[in-house]
Every structure is written in C-alpha cells, then in structure tokens.
C-alpha cells in the first residue's frame, strides 16, 4: 500500500516570486529569510551590480531608459506584486494575495507613506499620456524657481567697502579681463584677491569678456568696484543660470539615467526633480551667489563615467572639478580610493595599465590647467598659496562644524598655535574619511579577479570568465555600490572637520531628507545676513511639500520661532547662531556615522567580512588551467 503521508517539510529561501508564477509556496515548505549578502550571489539579484554581460551600457544609444544600473535595492522579504502578475492568479490565489497585502499593511503602517506632491504630479502626467513632457516641465519649473531666488538679496549687497561674495566673483571677472594671466593671483590681494583654482579664473574671463561686450562699465578695472546697477546684477545672475544649465543640469540627467537605470521612468524623473530643487544648493548659488553647481556637475559627470567603466574620462572630469573649486577635495578620498581599489581588483597587468592611464590623464589635465604658471616655482607659488589659504584658521564664521561646536568649551585659537591647528584639522579629516577608504580598498583586494581572468588565456577571456563565474575585466567592479556611501562619508568628514567650510530605500531617503534640511538650516545665519529669509522659508516648505508628505524637525522650527520672537541677551549677541551650530553639527556627525554603517553593510553584501586567502579561491572555483576548471 503506498504511503499517503505528506512529504517532510523542506527549508527554502524566500525570494521574490516570478511574475509568471503564483507567489505562494506549497504548504509543506518552511520559508526562511535569505541573508542580504547571499542575495548578491543569486541570479535574481545580479542586476544590482549590473554583472550581466548582455545588458547594454548606460550610454548605449540602443539601450532603454531602464538600462541596467550599478545600484539598486536588495529585494526585501516581502515584495508587493505588480499588476501584470495578477493575470496568472486564480481566484483563491488572488484572495490569499489580497489578504497577505492587507496583513502586511497592518503590520507596517508606515511602510508606504502618502504620495508627495511631486510623485502625484509625475503619476498624473504618466496617466494622461504626457510623460514626454515631464522633464521639460521639470527643467522649466526649476529654472523659474532659480530665477525667483535670484530676485532676492545676495552676499554683501549694499555693504561697502568690501561687499561680499557677489562682488568677489564680479571682481575676478574684472581682473581676468584686464590683467595678464600671471598677475591674476597677485593683484591687490586685500580686495578680494583671486583664491579659486585656474578653471574658475578662465570661466571668469569668459563671463567678463561677454559682459564687457554688453556694457564695458560693468567690469572696468578698479572703477567698477562695488557696482550694483540693475543691469549688471541681471547679467551676473544670468551667468549662474547659464553655467548651471550647461554643466549641472545635463550631468544630473546623466547621473539619474546611469545610477537609477534599473528603476522605472517615474523613479528616475522623481530623482531628477528632487535634486534639481535641493534647497541648500539653490540658496547658495542663486541667492548668496556662487558657482558650486559647476563643480558639482563635473563631479556628477565623473561618477557617472565611473559607473559606465570610462574611468580615464571620469578622472579627467573630476580633475576639472578640482580645477574649478577646491571644495571638490571633499570627494577626493572616496574617488581616489575607488580608483585605486579598481586597479587592485583588475590584477597586476590590467590594474597597472589602468593606474598608469589614470595618472597620466590626471597629470596632463593639471598641466593644461596650470600651464601659464609652469615655467618656474616662483610663478606657480602664488596660485597654490591662494588656493589653499591655511592662514584663515579653522572657521571664519559661525558654521556647523566640529571646531565651531567645540569652541564653545575649548577655545582652540587661544590654546593652540596656528600650525598645530592645521595639523589637528588634517588628522581629524583623515580619520573621518579613513573608514570609507579602508572599506573600498578592502573590497578591491577581497574581490580581485583571479589571474586566469585578469590575464586572458589563449582560449579567450570570455570562456575563462564563464568557467570561473567571475566578471570580465572590462566590467565595472562589484564594489561600485560602495562609491555613493564613500562619497557621503568623505564629504561629511571633510566639511565637518575642514578648516573653513545613493542606494534608494526608505532609510536612505529619510536620512537624505534630514541631512538636506539640516544642511539648509545650518546656513541660516549666513542667509539671514544676505536678506534671503523669504527664499529660505519658501524653498524649505516647497521642497518638503513636494518630496515629503510630512517632515517634522521640531527643534529647528522652535529655534527659528524663538529667534523671530525673542531678542538675544546683550552679553550673548551670537546666541541664536551658536544654538544653530549646536543643533546642526551633531546631525552631520550622525549622518557620517550612518554613512559608515551603510558602507560596512554594502561591503559585507558584495564581499563578505573575511579576507580572501590563497586557498579560498581554489576552494570556491577550483584550479583553473587552460580555461578549464579541475
């Protein structure tokens, strides 16, 4: 008589169900969660690292807008089914699916926040068949917001004799237009001497040349100092809008298409809208008056090129970013450690070749930028000493960094000499970005390609890579998802300890919103001085209303209300500025800690926690000989 007892239960991993199958397992199966790091070893999640050789590159003309991205989310235990998956479900299955969805919604009431205004707008345009107009409307709306911000005050408006950053940028156009190149960094340094890298000087010359064709009085040498006519202000504001549209907006579009390539059209459009209206950048560039969007655009272009495996072009773009504004050094530890880790990952032959190419491209780019100052050390010293003004000290104003925060208790400038403070700031900054650099370097070493793959055999690289189950040398490294967290860790460490200062998910989104809001709030003392209070309030409300259904930062709101209603004591005139530092600086420290935590988790996911020994490779893939696995 056959045995009619049910089969013994089996232990299986719970993975996202295919669209063509029912999401329900047999009753005899015991579902167990699968560790995050092992998800990366399954074919169901390899799209997170874009390891498939059949997927088109991000810049391929034939590739769709959902081209494979280097970054995506790791599939959670519960995945909300799509509408197309319901066609294959029977009525009982659909009933069970509905019950499962309701149970999940009750267990996680905050899992799905109400859609924001920006998401509702994108959804509406898609439903009405107007999705081709989303990006043009988004770009025009962002341009209008930037123009409106520029209608307010700016740094140093109506405050002679030195004025502010607006006058500094205008003055640089004046001196680059009328003086020889070698006098740009030495002319009248007491009145806004040029202290940005050469690419800024060249761009200032172009802007000054065009402006002088319109009205020569705007940039007359010495005679135009402090000019604030309506026409000149309109032209200066237009230069910021033009450079932003030429450099930052296209780089942002390319960044969203590259790093969000596996996401839907709606997600990519939401990412573009979110970053275009980021309040801190709008307030500083189009309100206070700076050209930070050029530096950020070149950096975005560089990391997009890294994701597309165009490392040499990416290195050139990042060097140009450094050549435009030295603040790009915030990202240098992360980008440098990534490129070095990739050289290690590729092995001694391909890695050395890439290292030499990167070094040559970087050096040649710097030579081109500093070419007018290269004949001797005397001509090169002025721009270098102006670009790195260490004599200014740890901070010049009440800024939300470590030194200004702790200066309330420890009077650094009184207790320590200037050289000692410079060494302390350098050591603190190095300790701040060390975790990101160490994780990146370790990932390159642990995941390095075996010699049989790094050195193509006579049978061809493709056959060897297929045999050993590792990516080919021309594919991007699997630790590329570490780069966004490394950039965040490096930039927060540098700005938090500097002298004078994107894997999608709910957790990442909330931290991003918090850091953006606190970053804008930390600039409030500066924006208040510039007369940008209205722009500050409107942009924060707009950004949080468009992208976040409900964001509560009670302490910052309470601080603003207190500043508007209460006068500081006579003996503490900077009370509100200091309290702003006390509130904002710890948030940046928490953001740095969170970025380190995410970097450790991602490094564990892509490479595990152990170091690969000499025998581990043989144990995993066997000995490779002549393209065959023994």
C-alpha positions in Angstrom: 0.0 0.0 0.0 1.6 3.3 -1.0 2.5 5.7 1.8 -0.1 8.6 1.8 1.7 10.7 4.5 2.7 14.2 3.3 6.3 14.7 2.3 8.6 16.1 5.0 8.9 19.9 5.1 11.8 21.4 3.3 13.7 24.5 4.2 13.9 27.0 1.3 14.9 30.6 1.0 12.2 33.2 0.4 12.9 35.1 -2.8 10.7 37.4 -4.9 8.3 35.3 -6.9 8.4 35.5 -10.7 5.6 37.4 -12.4 4.5 34.2 -14.3 4.1 32.1 -11.2 2.0 32.2 -8.1 3.6 33.9 -5.1 2.5 31.2 -2.7 4.7 28.3 -1.8 3.4 24.8 -1.1 2.1 24.3 2.4 4.9 21.8 3.2 7.6 24.3 2.7 9.2 26.3 5.5 10.2 29.8 4.4 13.4 31.2 5.8 14.8 34.6 5.2 17.8 34.7 3.0 20.8 36.8 4.2 21.4 40.0 2.4 24.9 39.2 1.3 23.8 35.9 -0.4 21.2 37.7 -2.4 24.1 39.1 -4.4 25.2 35.6 -5.3 21.9 34.6 -6.9 20.9 35.4 -10.5 17.7 37.0 -9.2 19.7 39.9 -7.8 22.8 40.2 -10.0 21.1 43.3 -11.7 22.1 45.2 -8.6 25.8 45.0 -9.7 25.0 45.0 -13.4 27.1 41.9 -13.9 25.1 40.6 -16.8 27.2 40.8 -20.0 24.1 41.1 -22.1 22.8 44.3 -20.6 23.6 47.4 -22.7 25.9 50.0 -21.2 24.3 53.1 -19.6 25.4 55.3 -22.5 24.4 52.9 -25.3 22.1 54.6 -27.8 20.1 51.5 -28.2 19.7 50.9 -24.5 16.3 51.7 -23.0 15.8 54.1 -20.2 15.8 51.1 -17.9 19.3 50.1 -18.7 21.0 48.2 -16.0 22.1 50.3 -13.2 25.1 49.8 -10.9 22.9 50.5 -7.9 19.6 49.1 -6.9 17.9 47.9 -3.8 18.3 44.4 -2.4 15.0 42.6 -2.6 13.2 42.6 0.7 11.4 39.6 2.2 8.0 40.9 1.2 7.6 42.3 -2.3 4.5 44.0 -3.5 3.3 42.2 -6.6 2.8 44.1 -9.9 -0.4 44.3 -11.8 0.8 42.1 -14.5 1.5 39.3 -12.1 -2.2 39.1 -11.2 -3.2 37.8 -14.6 -1.8 34.4 -13.8 -3.5 34.1 -10.4 -6.6 32.1 -9.9 -9.5 33.4 -7.7 -8.3 31.6 -4.5 -4.8 32.8 -5.1 -5.9 36.4 -5.6 -8.0 36.2 -2.4 -4.9 35.0 -0.5 -2.8 37.6 -2.1 -5.2 40.3 -1.1 -5.2 39.0 2.5 -1.4 38.9 2.5 -1.2 42.6 1.3 -3.7 43.7 4.0 -1.8 41.9 6.7 1.5 43.4 5.6 -0.1 46.9 5.5 -1.5 46.4 9.1 1.9 45.1 10.4 3.8 48.0 8.7 1.5 51.1 8.8 4.3 53.4 7.9 5.8 51.3 5.1 4.0 53.2 2.4 3.8 56.9 3.1 1.2 59.0 1.3 2.5 60.1 -2.1 4.1 63.5 -2.2 3.0 66.3 -4.5 6.0 65.7 -6.8 5.1 62.0 -7.1 1.5 62.8 -7.7 2.5 65.2 -10.5 4.6 62.5 -12.2 1.9 59.9 -11.8 -0.7 62.3 -13.3 1.5 63.0 -16.3 2.0 59.3 -17.0 -1.7 58.5 -16.7 -2.6 61.3 -19.1 -0.1 60.1 -21.6 2.1 63.2 -21.1 5.2 61.6 -19.8 7.4 63.0 -22.6 6.7 66.5 -21.2 7.7 65.7 -17.6 11.4 66.5 -17.9 10.9 69.7 -20.0 8.3 70.9 -17.5 10.6 69.9 -14.6 13.5 71.8 -16.1 11.4 74.9 -16.8 9.9 74.9 -13.3 13.4 74.5 -11.7 14.7 77.4 -13.9 11.7 79.6 -12.7 12.5 78.8 -9.1 16.1 79.6 -9.5 15.2 82.9 -11.2 12.8 83.8 -8.3 15.5 83.0 -5.7 17.9 85.4 -7.6 15.4 88.2 -7.2 16.3 88.5 -3.5 19.5 89.7 -1.8 23.0 88.4 -2.2 26.2 88.3 -0.2 27.4 91.8 0.6 24.5 93.7 -1.0 24.9 97.4 -0.2 27.6 96.9 2.4 30.7 98.8 1.3 33.7 98.9 1.3 34.3 95.1 0.9 30.7 94.0 0.0 30.7 90.1 -0.3 31.0 87.0 -2.5 28.9 88.6 -5.2 31.5 91.4 -5.5 34.3 88.9 -5.3 33.0 86.9 -8.3 32.4 90.2 -10.3 35.9 91.5 -9.3 37.5 88.3 -10.6 35.9 88.8 -14.0 37.3 92.3 -13.9 40.9 91.4 -13.2 41.0 88.4 -15.5 39.7 90.6 -18.3 42.2 93.4 -17.9 45.4 91.9 -16.4 48.0 89.4 -17.7 47.5 85.8 -16.6 50.4 85.8 -14.1 49.0 88.8 -12.3 45.6 87.3 -11.6 46.7 85.8 -8.3 48.9 88.7 -7.1 46.8 91.9 -7.9 45.6 93.8 -4.9 45.0 90.8 -2.6 43.5 92.9 0.1 40.4 93.5 -2.1 39.0 90.1 -3.0 42.2 88.6 -4.4 41.6 85.6 -6.6 41.7 82.4 -4.4 40.0 79.8 -6.6 41.8 77.3 -9.0 42.6 78.3 -12.5 39.5 76.9 -14.2 37.4 79.4 -12.2 39.7 82.1 -13.4 39.2 81.0 -17.1 35.4 80.9 -16.7 35.5 84.3 -15.0 37.5 85.6 -18.0 34.8 84.3 -20.4 32.0 85.8 -18.4 33.8 89.1 -18.1 34.6 89.2 -21.8 30.9 88.6 -22.8 29.7 91.1 -20.2 32.2 93.8 -21.4 30.8 93.5 -24.9 27.4 94.3 -23.5 28.5 97.2 -21.2 32.2 97.9 -20.5 31.4 99.8 -17.3 30.4 96.6 -15.5 34.0 95.4 -15.5 36.1 98.5 -15.8 39.4 97.9 -13.9 39.2 99.4 -10.4 36.5 101.9 -11.4 33.7 99.3 -11.3 34.3 98.1 -7.7 31.0 97.8 -5.8 28.9 98.4 -8.9 25.3 97.2 -8.2 23.3 98.6 -11.1 20.2 96.6 -12.1 21.6 95.6 -15.5 24.9 94.4 -14.0 23.1 92.3 -11.4 20.8 90.8 -14.0 23.9 89.8 -16.0 25.7 88.3 -13.0 22.6 86.3 -12.1 22.3 85.1 -15.7 25.9 83.8 -15.7 24.9 81.5 -12.8 21.8 80.3 -14.5 23.7 79.7 -17.8 26.5 77.7 -16.3 24.1 75.7 -14.2 22.1 74.8 -17.3 25.1 74.0 -19.3 27.0 71.9 -16.8 24.9 70.8 -13.8 21.5 70.0 -15.4 22.9 67.7 -18.1 25.2 66.0 -15.6 22.3 65.5 -13.2 20.2 64.0 -16.0 23.0 61.6 -16.9 23.5 60.7 -13.3 19.9 59.7 -12.8 19.8 57.7 -16.0 23.0 55.9 -15.1 22.7 55.2 -11.4 18.9 54.7 -11.5 18.9 52.8 -14.8 17.1 49.8 -13.5 14.4 51.9 -11.9 11.2 53.0 -13.6 10.7 56.2 -15.6 8.8 57.6 -12.7 11.6 57.0 -10.2 14.2 58.5 -12.5 12.1 61.6 -13.0 11.5 61.9 -9.3 15.2 61.7 -8.6 15.9 64.5 -11.1 13.1 66.7 -9.7 14.4 66.1 -6.1 17.9 67.0 -6.9 17.1 70.0 -9.1 15.2 71.7 -6.3 17.6 70.8 -3.5 17.2 73.9 -1.3 20.8 74.3 0.0 22.3 74.5 -3.5 19.6 76.9 -4.7 20.1 79.2 -1.8 23.9 79.3 -2.0 24.3 79.6 -5.8 21.2 81.6 -6.8 20.8 83.5 -3.6 24.1 84.0 -1.8 25.9 83.9 -5.1 28.3 81.1 -6.0 29.0 78.7 -8.9 29.0 75.5 -6.9 26.8 73.8 -9.5 29.6 73.8 -12.0 31.9 71.9 -9.5 29.1 69.5 -8.6 28.1 68.9 -12.2 31.7 67.9 -13.1 31.8 65.6 -10.1 28.4 64.0 -11.0 29.7 63.5 -14.6 32.8 61.8 -13.2 31.0 59.3 -11.1 28.5 58.6 -14.0 31.5 57.8 -16.2 33.0 55.6 -13.5 29.7 53.6 -13.4 29.9 53.3 -17.2 33.5 52.0 -16.9 35.0 55.1 -18.5 37.5 55.6 -15.7 40.0 57.8 -17.5 37.4 60.2 -18.7 35.9 60.2 -15.2 39.3 61.1 -13.8 39.6 64.0 -16.2 36.2 65.3 -15.2 37.0 65.1 -11.5 40.3 66.8 -12.1 38.4 69.6 -13.8 36.1 69.8 -10.8 39.1 70.2 -8.6 40.4 72.8 -11.0 37.2 74.8 -10.7 36.8 74.8 -6.9 39.0 73.3 -4.3 35.9 72.2 -2.3 35.8 69.2 -4.6 38.6 67.8 -2.4 35.8 66.7 -0.1 35.1 63.9 -2.6 38.8 63.2 -3.5 39.4 60.5 -0.8 36.3 58.5 -1.9 37.0 58.7 -5.6 40.8 58.1 -5.2 40.2 55.1 -3.1 37.7 53.7 -5.6 40.0 54.1 -8.5 42.9 52.6 -6.5 40.7 49.7 -5.4 39.7 49.0 -9.0 43.4 48.9 -10.0 43.9 46.2 -7.3 40.7 44.4 -8.4 41.9 44.1 -12.0 45.1 42.4 -11.1 48.8 43.3 -11.8 48.5 43.6 -15.6 45.2 45.3 -16.2 45.4 47.2 -12.9 48.8 48.6 -13.5 47.7 49.6 -17.0 44.7 51.4 -15.6 46.8 53.0 -12.9 49.2 54.5 -15.4 46.4 55.7 -17.6 44.7 57.4 -14.7 47.9 59.0 -13.5 48.8 60.3 -17.0 45.3 61.7 -17.6 45.3 63.5 -14.2 48.8 64.9 -14.6 48.1 66.1 -18.2 44.8 67.8 -17.1 46.6 69.6 -14.3 49.4 70.7 -16.6 46.8 72.2 -19.0 45.1 74.0 -16.2 48.3 75.4 -14.7 50.1 75.9 -18.0 50.5 79.7 -17.7 52.2 79.3 -14.3 54.5 76.3 -15.0 57.9 77.9 -16.2 59.2 78.2 -12.7 58.3 77.7 -9.0 58.0 81.5 -8.5 55.2 81.7 -10.9 53.5 78.5 -9.6 53.6 79.5 -5.9 51.1 82.4 -6.0 48.1 80.4 -7.2 48.9 77.5 -4.9 49.2 79.7 -1.8 46.0 81.4 -2.7 44.1 78.2 -3.4 44.9 76.7 0.0 44.6 79.6 2.5 45.6 77.8 5.6 46.2 81.0 7.4 42.5 81.8 7.6 42.1 79.4 10.5 39.5 76.7 11.4 36.5 78.8 10.7 35.6 82.4 9.8 32.0 82.5 10.9 29.5 80.5 13.0 29.5 77.4 10.8 28.1 73.9 11.8 31.4 72.0 12.0 33.3 70.3 14.8 35.6 73.1 15.6 33.0 75.8 15.9 30.8 73.5 18.0 33.6 72.6 20.5 35.0 76.1 20.5 32.1 76.9 22.9 34.0 74.9 25.6 37.6 74.7 24.2 39.0 78.0 22.8 41.1 76.4 20.1 42.6 79.6 18.8 43.7 80.6 22.3 45.1 77.3 23.4 46.9 76.2 20.3 49.1 77.8 17.6 48.0 78.1 14.0 50.4 75.3 12.7 49.1 73.0 15.5 45.5 73.6 14.5 46.3 72.9 10.8 47.8 69.5 11.8 44.9 68.7 14.0 42.4 69.6 11.3 44.3 67.4 8.8 44.5 64.5 11.2 40.8 64.7 12.0 39.8 64.9 8.4 42.0 61.9 7.6 40.3 59.9 10.4 36.9 60.9 9.1 37.3 59.5 5.6 39.5 56.6 6.6 36.6 54.2 7.1 35.3 54.8 3.6 38.8 54.5 2.0 39.6 51.3 4.0 36.3 49.6 3.0 36.9 50.5 -0.6 40.4 49.2 -0.6 39.5 46.0 1.3 36.7 45.3 -1.3 39.1 45.7 -4.2 41.5 43.2 -2.5 38.9 40.7 -1.5 37.1 40.7 -4.8 40.2 40.9 -7.0 40.0 38.9 -10.2 41.9 35.6 -10.3 45.0 35.6 -12.5 43.2 33.4 -15.1 40.6 36.1 -15.6 42.8 39.2 -15.1 45.2 37.7 -17.7 43.4 36.4 -20.7 44.4 32.9 -21.8 44.8 31.5 -25.3 41.2 30.2 -25.2 39.8 33.7 -24.6 38.7 35.7 -21.7 35.0 35.0 -22.2 35.4 31.3 -21.8 37.6 31.6 -18.7 35.2 34.1 -17.1 32.3 31.8 -17.8 34.1 28.9 -16.2 35.2 30.7 -13.1 31.9 32.5 -12.6 33.6 35.9 -12.2 33.0 39.1 -14.2 35.3 40.0 -17.1 38.0 42.7 -16.7 36.0 45.1 -18.9 33.0 45.1 -16.5 32.7 47.5 -13.7 33.8 46.2 -10.3 31.2 44.7 -8.0 32.1 47.1 -5.2 30.9 50.1 -7.2 27.8 50.4 -4.9 30.2 51.4 -2.2 31.1 54.7 -4.0 27.9 56.7 -3.0 28.4 55.9 0.7 32.1 56.6 0.4 31.4 60.0 -1.2 28.9 60.8 1.6 31.4 59.7 4.3 34.3 61.6 2.8 32.3 64.8 2.2 30.7 64.8 5.7 34.1 64.2 7.3 35.8 66.9 5.3 33.1 69.5 5.8 32.7 68.6 9.5 36.4 68.8 10.3 37.6 71.0 7.5 39.1 74.4 8.1 36.5 76.9 6.8 34.0 75.2 5.4 22.6 56.9 -3.5 21.2 53.3 -2.9 17.4 54.0 -2.9 15.4 52.9 0.1 13.2 54.3 2.9 16.1 54.6 5.3 18.3 56.3 2.7 15.5 58.6 1.7 14.8 59.7 5.3 18.4 60.3 6.0 18.8 62.3 2.8 15.8 64.5 3.7 17.2 65.1 7.2 20.7 66.0 6.0 19.3 68.3 3.2 17.0 70.1 5.6 19.6 70.4 8.4 22.2 71.5 5.8 20.0 74.3 4.6 19.1 75.2 8.2 22.8 75.4 9.2 23.3 78.2 6.7 20.5 80.3 8.2 22.9 82.8 9.9 24.6 83.5 6.6 21.3 83.6 4.6 19.7 85.9 7.2 22.7 88.3 6.8 22.1 88.2 3.0 18.4 89.1 3.3 17.3 85.7 2.0 14.9 84.8 4.8 11.8 84.6 2.5 13.6 82.4 -0.1 14.9 80.2 2.7 11.4 79.6 4.1 9.7 79.2 0.8 12.2 76.7 -0.6 12.2 74.6 2.5 8.4 74.4 2.6 8.3 73.7 -1.1 10.9 71.0 -1.1 9.4 69.2 1.9 5.9 69.6 0.5 6.9 68.3 -2.9 9.0 65.4 -1.9 8.0 64.5 1.6 4.4 64.0 2.8 5.2 65.0 6.4 8.6 66.0 7.7 8.9 67.2 11.3 12.1 69.0 12.5 10.6 70.4 15.7 13.9 71.6 17.2 14.9 73.7 14.2 11.4 75.1 13.9 11.4 76.0 17.5 14.8 77.7 17.2 13.6 79.8 14.2 10.4 80.8 16.1 12.5 81.8 19.2 14.8 83.9 17.0 11.9 85.7 15.5 10.2 86.4 18.7 12.9 86.8 21.3 15.9 89.1 21.3 19.3 87.6 22.5 20.8 88.9 25.7 23.2 91.9 25.3 26.1 89.8 26.6 25.3 87.0 24.1 24.7 88.7 20.8 25.5 85.5 18.8 23.2 83.2 20.9 21.0 82.1 18.0 23.9 81.5 15.6 25.7 79.4 18.3 22.5 77.4 19.0 22.1 76.8 15.3 25.6 75.2 15.3 24.7 73.2 18.4 21.6 71.7 16.7 23.0 71.1 13.2 26.6 69.9 13.8 25.6 66.8 15.8 23.2 65.8 13.0 26.1 65.9 10.5 28.1 63.7 12.9 25.1 61.2 13.0 24.9 61.4 9.2 28.6 60.5 8.9 28.1 57.6 11.3 25.1 56.3 9.3 27.1 56.5 6.1 29.9 54.5 7.6 27.3 51.9 8.8 25.8 51.7 5.3 29.3 51.3 3.8 30.1 48.4 6.1 26.8 46.7 5.2 27.3 47.2 1.5 30.9 45.9 1.7 29.6 42.9 3.6 27.0 42.3 0.9 29.4 42.4 -2.0 32.4 40.7 -0.5 31.7 39.2 2.9 33.6 40.1 6.1 36.6 37.9 5.8 39.8 38.4 3.8 40.3 36.0 0.9 43.3 33.8 1.4 45.4 31.9 -1.1 43.4 28.8 -0.8 39.9 30.2 -0.8 39.9 30.9 -4.5 40.7 27.2 -5.2 38.1 26.1 -2.8 35.4 28.2 -4.4 36.1 27.8 -8.1 38.7 25.1 -8.3 42.0 25.4 -10.1 41.8 27.0 -13.5 44.1 25.6 -16.1 43.8 26.3 -19.8 40.3 27.7 -19.4 39.0 24.6 -17.7 38.0 24.0 -14.1 39.6 21.0 -12.5 
